[in-house]
Amino acid sequence: MARHPRFSRKPTLSEQLQPGDAVAPLGYHVCSVDAKGRLKIPAAFLRYMGALGSQFFLTSSDELDIQIYSREAFVKQCAFLEQLALDADYQDDAEDTLFRMKDLGDDVSPDTDGRVHLPQILRQRLGITELPASCQMGKDRDHLVVMTATRYEAMREKGRAKPADSAKRMRLAGLR
């Protein structure tokens, strides 16, 4: 017996993925946090993250940006920091960073609308209420980085100082 369309469930993230959908977006994209503290992840990022899994760990390593790691990637970050803490030169910073990431973080799963709930302690520490934000894929394409609109605009302004000079130096260094 078919279910009435009004009462049918939305497909899960993994059910929405099609072969070839798992391509990491390259640029910055606008996202937002609503009054209930839910971060709305843009569809392209959601498709890519869905290919990495359905469980994630949302945290902040620097109290400036939010990182959303696949569970596997977060476990690797923990192992990296634990190993780094064995080096006397990095011990305090590695231990502090690992503590902060676990203290501010929480396990999350996107809902059917692509939203994840930001932990209250993280919202308080980063001063997040309702706001627009920008997101991009992290360095190894195994996590999503979200920054507030204020921080994003500050970075844009910094980059506008002398873009031609910066680009020229980068071309001389090998940028194509």
C-alpha positions in Angstrom: 0.0 0.0 0.0 1.5 3.3 -1.1 1.9 6.1 1.5 0.1 9.3 1.0 2.6 11.9 -0.4 1.9 14.3 2.5 3.0 11.7 5.0 5.9 10.2 3.1 9.4 10.7 4.6 12.1 12.7 2.9 15.0 10.6 1.6 18.1 10.4 3.7 21.3 12.1 2.6 22.8 8.9 1.4 19.7 8.1 -0.6 19.8 11.6 -2.2 23.4 11.0 -3.5 23.9 9.9 -7.1 27.1 8.4 -8.5 29.5 11.2 -9.2 27.9 13.6 -6.8 30.8 13.4 -4.3 32.8 16.3 -5.7 34.1 18.8 -3.1 32.9 22.4 -3.8 35.9 24.7 -4.2 34.7 28.2 -3.3 33.1 30.0 -0.4 29.4 29.7 -0.2 26.8 31.5 2.0 25.2 29.6 4.8 23.2 30.7 7.8 22.3 30.0 11.4 18.7 30.3 12.4 17.2 31.5 15.7 17.2 27.9 17.0 21.0 27.6 16.5 20.7 25.4 13.4 23.4 25.8 10.7 21.9 25.4 7.2 24.5 23.7 5.0 24.5 24.6 1.3 23.3 21.7 -0.9 26.6 21.2 -2.7 28.5 20.8 0.6 25.7 18.6 2.0 26.0 16.2 -1.0 29.8 16.0 -0.6 29.6 15.6 3.2 26.9 13.0 2.8 29.3 10.9 0.7 31.7 11.0 3.7 29.1 9.6 6.1 26.0 10.5 8.0 27.6 11.2 11.4 29.8 14.2 12.0 31.6 16.0 14.8 31.1 19.8 14.9 33.7 21.8 16.8 36.1 24.7 16.8 39.8 24.4 17.1 40.5 28.2 17.4 37.2 29.7 18.6 37.1 31.7 15.4 35.7 29.2 12.9 33.5 26.1 13.1 34.8 22.8 11.7 32.5 20.0 10.8 34.5 16.8 10.4 33.4 13.4 9.3 33.8 11.1 12.3 36.7 9.4 10.7 38.5 12.7 10.0 37.9 13.9 13.6 39.4 10.7 15.0 42.5 11.3 12.8 42.8 14.9 14.1 42.7 13.6 17.7 45.4 11.0 16.9 47.5 13.7 15.2 47.2 16.0 18.2 47.9 13.2 20.7 51.0 12.3 18.7 52.0 16.0 18.5 51.6 16.3 22.3 54.5 13.9 22.7 56.8 16.6 21.3 57.8 19.0 24.1 57.8 21.9 21.7 54.1 21.3 20.9 52.8 19.6 24.0 50.9 22.4 25.6 49.3 23.7 22.4 48.4 20.2 21.2 46.8 19.3 24.5 45.0 22.6 24.7 43.7 22.3 21.2 42.5 18.8 21.7 40.7 19.7 24.9 39.0 22.7 23.2 37.9 20.7 20.3 36.3 18.1 22.5 34.9 20.6 25.0 33.2 22.8 22.3 32.2 19.9 20.1 29.4 17.5 19.6 28.2 14.7 17.4 25.8 15.9 14.8 23.8 14.5 11.9 22.2 16.8 9.3 18.4 16.7 9.3 16.4 16.2 6.1 16.7 20.0 5.4 20.5 20.0 5.6 20.7 21.6 9.1 22.9 20.7 12.0 22.4 22.0 15.5 25.3 24.1 16.9 26.1 23.2 20.5 25.1 26.0 22.9 28.6 26.3 24.4 30.1 26.8 20.9 27.5 29.4 20.0 28.2 31.3 23.2 32.0 31.1 22.9 31.9 32.3 19.2 29.2 34.8 19.8 26.9 33.2 17.3 23.2 34.1 17.1 21.2 34.3 13.9 23.6 35.3 11.2 24.8 34.7 7.7 28.0 32.9 7.4 30.4 31.5 4.8 31.7 28.0 4.4 34.3 26.2 2.4 35.9 22.8 2.4 38.9 22.3 4.7 42.4 21.6 3.4 42.1 17.8 3.1 38.5 18.0 1.8 37.4 15.9 4.9 35.7 18.7 6.8 33.7 21.8 6.3 34.9 25.2 7.7 32.3 27.8 8.6 33.1 31.4 9.5 30.9 34.3 10.6 30.0 37.0 8.0 32.1 39.5 10.1 35.2 37.4 9.9 34.6 36.6 6.2 34.2 40.3 5.3 37.4 41.2 7.3 39.3 38.6 5.3 37.9 40.0 2.0 38.9 43.6 3.0 42.4 42.4 3.9 42.7 40.7 0.5 41.7 43.9 -1.3 44.7 45.9 0.0 46.9 45.2 -3.0 45.5 42.3 -5.0 47.6 42.9 -8.1 50.8 43.0 -6.1 49.9 39.8 -4.2 48.9 38.0 -7.5 52.1 39.1 -9.1 54.2 37.7 -6.2 52.2 34.4 -6.4 52.8 34.2 -10.2 56.5 34.6 -9.7 56.3 31.8 -7.1 54.7 29.5 -9.6 50.9 30.3 -9.7 49.4 29.5 -13.1 
